[in-house]
Amino acid sequence: MKAVVQRVTRASVTVGGEQISAIGRGICVLLGISLEDTQKELEHMVRKVLNLRVFEDEGGKHWSKSVMDKQYEVLCVSQFTLQCVLKGNKPDFHLAMPAEQAEGFYNSFLEQLRRAYRPELIKDGKFGAYMQVHIQNDGPVTIELESPAPGAATSDPKQTSWRNRTTDFVLEPCESKLLT
């Protein structure tokens, strides 16, 4: 599962010339669901999206508060094109979950966001529709998130213990000569 999260001052979704959803300050989440995604990846992404610290605290300290901390809104838009693989210059979407499966999976994502946060602050587009997404990015701040592959170890060095990181090399004593 992949997500592009943008901190926004406002965002909206229009379908067929009619605005169907809009938020004020908060985050806009463009979500791409892959063939291999499971409930585990869904739960991981819900946690990451809601706890991502992209807002200032009351003292002006950057990167301190999440959308939940600030009680801001979330606009989610399903975007299968995030699962694109280029074949030359042509996009190929064979890694994206088929629409018949993805719609239920996306709705589960929205349900979990609403259960974990405040349902009235979670908005979304229209699954499978041709949409115009209007985003007023704040910063600009854009963060890419990707759920870990099933069974994969983390690649974040901060998640690796110091002991594991230092066993890759050995310090050996060296002789030094005084220059005269």
Secondary structure, DSSP 8 states (H G I E B T S, - for coil): -EEEEEEEEEEEEEETTEEEEEESSEEEEEEE-BTT--HHHHHHHHHHHHH---B--TT--TT-B-HHHHT-EEEEEE-GGGG-EEETTEEE-TTB--HHHHHHHHHHHHHHHHHHS-GGGEEE--TTS--EEEEEEEEEEEEEEE---TT-----GGGS-HHHHHTT------------
